[in-house]
Amino acid sequence: MTTVQIVSGNIAEVPADALITTHNSFGFGPGYIDLAITNVAADMFHPLVPHNLRDGKACVVRATGAHAGAFKHVLFVGDDWKKPLLEIVLAALEQAERVGLHSVSLPILRTGAAQKMTGDSKEKNMQAMVAGINQFRASKPSHLQTITLVAYKDSSGERYFKQALGL
């Protein structure tokens, strides 16, 4: 059974086989997550993201050396804001399962520029994330054991996920 937990803080400091982040083809960024990755790993990950990473497709970029983050690798999922967030979250978690990851860290998604561009409320985005996590867990994954949701300076998001996921 895949467990879910939520923590507050910098996602780069959360131990995980992979840190999940979105990647868009618009060139928007860097956002908080990209900056957190770059601050601890410089350009180890971002230049290796396939240029054709389409909306809803995911890939793991493996570390090419040591870095200062608590995560090992980065799982990028294409998000051009055309697909529902539930599908983006589900695609990332399914990719983690496919490649045999045991733990991932997942930020609260679409709360910055993406939220402004899509017009979706933070509450709607958090509901979609919970639905994606629950759908993934219902598939009874065999590899992915821990999903750590990370709230960065977001106590209301942290409270929401704790309540919605029964944590």
N, C-alpha and C positions, 0 to 999 in steps of 0.2 A: 504494500500500500504506500503510495506516495504521500508524504506528509508535507504540509504547508506551514510555514511560520512567517511572521512579519517582524522586521527590525527597523529601527530608525538609524539613519546615518548615511555615510558615504558608501556607495555601492562598491567602490574599488577596494574597500576594507573588509568586505564580507567574503569569507572563505566559500569557494564554489569551484566545481570543475569548469564551469563557464558562466560568464556574465552575459546576460541577454540584452541586446540593444537593437533599436530599429535603424534602418538605413533607407534613405529616400533618394530618388533620382533627381530631385529638384535642386540639390546643392545647398539646402538649408542646413545650418549647423555652424559651428559645433554647438550642440546642446550640452546640458549638464552631464549626461552620461558619457558623451564623447570626450568632454574635457576631463572627466574623472579617469577615463581609460588612458588618455594621452598624458595626464599628469604622472601616472605611475609606469607607463610603458612606452612613452614617446610615440614613434610611428611604427611600432611593431605590428599592429593589427590592421588599422584602417587602410593602408595602401594595398593590402592583400584581399580586400573585399572584391569579389567578381563585379565587373562593371555592368554586367547584365543581370544583377540580382533583382528579379522582378517582384512586384507586389505579392506578398503572401508566400514567397519562397524563402528558405532559410539555409544558412551555411555556417559551419564552424570554422573559424580561423584559429589555427593552433599557434601557440607561442613558439617563436623561433629562438628563444633564449630566456634568460632570467629577467624578471621585472619586479617592481616593488609592490604590485597589487596582491591582494589575498586570493584572487581568482586565477585560474590557470589559463583559460582560453576565452575567446569571445565568440558568442553565437549571434550572428547578424541575421535579422529578418527584414526583408523588403517591406516597406510601408509607405506607399504613395497616397495613403488616406482614401483609397477607392474601396478597399475591402473593409468590412466591419472589423472592429478591433478584436472581437471574439476570434475571428479567423486568423488574425495576426498572432495572437497569443497561442492559439492552438498549433499553428504552424511551427512556432519556435519550440514549444514543448515536444511536439512530435519529432522534430529534428534531433532534439537532445536525446530522446529515447532511441531513435534510429542509430545514432552514433555511439550509444552505450554510455552516455554521461550519467553519473550518479547524483549530482547536485548542480542546481543552477540558481543564480540570483537574478531577480526580475524587478526592475523599477516600476513605479506607477507610470504607465505609458499615456501618451497624448495629453499631457498637461501643460506643455509649453506652447511653442509655435503651432504644433499640430492641432491643439485644442482651439486656438484662435482661427486657424484656417478652416477647420471642419465645422466649427460652430457647435460641436457637441459639448455638452456640459461635463464637468469633471465627474459628476455622479453617474452619468450615462457611461462614461469610459470605465469607471471602476466597476460598474455592474457587468460590463462586457468582459472585463478581465476575470472577474469571479466566474462568469459563465464559461469562459474558455478553460480556466483551471479545472472547474468541476467536470466539464466534458472530457478533458484529458484524463483526469483521475478515474472517471467511470470506465475508461477503456482498459483499466487494469494493467498499467505499464509494468514491465519487469525490470527495467534498468534504473530509470529516474526515481530516486528515493526521496529527494528533498527539493522543494521549491521554496526559496527564501524571497519573499516580497520585501523590497527595500523602499522605505519612505524617507525621502530627503527633505528635512525641514517641513514636514507635512503631517502634523498631529491629527488633523481631521481625516486624512486618508488612512493613516494607521488605525484610527478608531473604526473607520468604516470596514476595512478588511478584517479586522479582528471580529467584529460583529457578524459580517456577512459569511465568513468562513468558520465561525464558531470557535475561534482561537482564544 
